[in-house]
Amino acid sequence: MGRLIQGIAHERDAGRALTRICETALKLPLADSAMVAVMKNEAGVLEITYGAGAQFDAGIGGFEIVVDVGDGLGIIPYVAATAESVLTGNVLQHPHYRLRNPSTRSEIAVPVIDEYGRVRAVLNIESDSEDAFGEEDLEDASSLAALTGMVLDRQEEDARVEALIQVGRSMETVVAETDLIERVMRVAQEILGFQACSLFLYDQALDAYVLRGSVSRLKEQIGQIFYHAGEGCTGWVCETGRPVLLNNPQSDSRWRGRYVEFPSEEIASFLAVPIVSRGHCSGCLRLLRRQPENRYLDVRYTESDLRILEAIAEQFAVGLDNLRSLERVVRSERMIAWGELSAKSSHMIGNRVFALRGDVNELGYQLGRKETNLSVIRELQHSLEINVTRVEEILQEFRDFITATKIELAPGDLNAFVEETVREIFPRRSKAKLDLKLADDLPKVRFDARKLRRAISELLENALVFDPTGIIKVQTTKVQQNRTVWAGIEVSDTGPGIPHEQKTLIFQPFFSGRVKGMGLGLSIVKGIVDAHGGGIWEQGELGKGAKFMILLPARDRP
C-alpha cells in the first residue's frame, strides 16, 4: 500500500493512476476483476471507466449503469445511491445483485465519497470463488477507494486549472463583448456543468443590471430584462459584491424568482458570483441546476464550485476591462484621424466641387449660345461624370474608414470565403497570374464577411496596380505562436516591393504610394483586422515584391 501511495502521488495521469489502483486490488486473495465506475450526475449514470482483470479485459469498459436501489438492479448502483459498502460471499443471494457475469460469486463494492458527502464513484472487486473476501479485504478496498477519490479530485482540479489558463489566454484574442460572454459561459459549462447560465452587466442608462448573455430560455430576452441593485438574489450579489450559494434557494428570504431559466420549484441549486471591475461590482454570473428526476443523484453546487466560478468571473472582469480599454484607445486614435480625414476630405471635395462648378458654368454658357457645340458639351459631360465619380469615391473611402472597426463576427468557412472573394475580385482577363493555395488544416475563426472582403479586395487591388503582369499569390495557412493558434491569409506579388523605412508608415492614414485615393486603403485594412483581434504585417523584400500577412485568432470550439 505504501508503494502504491507513493506511485499515485507522482502519477499525474489519472487514467494510469486509477488503473494502477485496480491492479493493486487484484492482489487481494482470489480477486479476479477490479473496476472503477465513475458517477456522471448530469446523465444520472455510473460509467465503468477504469479497471483490470478478466471482466474488464472482456470489454465491460464504457458500460453505463443507472443509479437506483431496486431489487435486481445491481450492487454497484445500490452502493452509489446509498453510499453504503457491500460485502457478499454469494452474489446470487444478494437482493440487489444483477447478473452480468455468470461466473461471479463474491463481490466488494465501496463508495468513493468526496469532502461534501457526495458519491463520486464506486470501486468494485469481484471473484469467481464463494466467500472469497472478508472484513480485512473490505478495509483494504475502502483504503483503495479513498485513494481513488484523491485521484479523481486531482483530475478535476487539474482540468479546472487548465480550463482557467485557457480562458485567460483566450481573453487576449477576444474583440467583442458578446464573444467574451460566450467564451466565459462555455468554460463554466465545461468545468462546472449547469442546466442554465446567465450573465448580467450594469447599464448606466437604466441604472440596472441587464441580461447580456444566457444559455437557457432567457436567451431570447437578452438586453430586455434586468435587476435593480438588491432585487432578488441576483440583485443582492450585484449590490453587495458578495457571492451566493443556495441549495433549495426558494427557502432563502432574498429569493424572488423574477427572471429564472425554468420554474422556481424545479431549481435544486443556485450559484451566483459578482463580476468586480476596478473595485466596483459591474455585474453577476449565475448558474442553476434543475432538480434531478433521479432522487438518488446529488447535484448540489459546493464551496469548491463557488471558488472556481469566482475565478472565472475574475478572468471575465479582466477581459472586459481590457476590451473596454482597447475600445477607448481605438476610439481616441480614430477620432484624431477623423479630424485629419475631415480636413483632407474637405479640401479634396472642395477641389472637385470647384471643378464641377466650372463645368456647370461652362455648360450654362454653351447652352445659352444660339449654336450649341455638341463636342464641347460631350467633353463637359465627361468631365462632370469624372468629378462626380471622384466625389463618390472620396465619400465611400471616408465611410469605410469610419466604419472599419464596427464588425459583426460570425463563424464561417474561411477557406471557402477567401476562394470566393479572390475569384470574384481577380480580373479574368488580367495579364497577371493568380496562385491560390488553401490550407487543409486551417483553424476555425469568426469573422465579418463584408468587412474582411473589403480588406482582401484592397490588398489584391494594390498587388495588381504594382505588379500588373507578374504572379499574385493568395494563400491561407495555420500559424502557431507559443500556444496561440491563428488562421493566416497571405497576399503577395512579384512587383517592386516596399522600402524598409515605409513598412510601418503604409498603414497610417493618408500615406499612399498610389495616385488614386486619399491614402486610407491600408489604414482601413488594418482597422478591419484589428477589430477582429488579429494583426497585419508587410513581410516582402524590396525588389522582390510585397507580401502582406493577416492573422485572425482561432476559435476555441467549432
Secondary structure, 3 states (H helix, E strand, C coil): CHHHHHHHHHCCCHHHHHHHHHHHHCCCCCCCEEEEEEEECCCCEEEEEEEEEHHHHHHHCCCEEECCCCCCCCHHHHHHHHCCCEEECCHHHCCCCCCCCCCCCEEEEEEEECCCCCEEEEEEEEECCCCCCCHHHHHHHHHHHHHHHHHHHHHHHHHHHHHHHHHHHHHHHCCCHHHHHHHHHHHHHHHHCCCEEEEEEEECCCCEEEEEEEECHHHHHCCCCEECCCCHHHHHHHHHCCCEEEECHHHCCCCCCCCCCCCHHHEEEEEEEEEEECCEEEEEEEEEEECCCCCCCCCCCCHHHHHHHHHHHHHHHHHHHHHHHHHHHHHHHHHHHHHHHHHHHHHHHHHHHHHHHHHHHHHHHHHHCCCCCHHHHHHHHHHHHHHHHHHHHHHHHHHHHHHCCCCCCEEECHHHHHHHHHHHHCCCCCCCEEEEECCCCCCCEEECHHHHHHHHHHHHHHHHHHCCCCEEEEEEEEEEECCEEEEEEEEECCCCCCCHHHCCCCCCCCCCCCCCCCCCHHHHHHHHHHHCCCEEEECCECCCECEEEEEEEECCCC
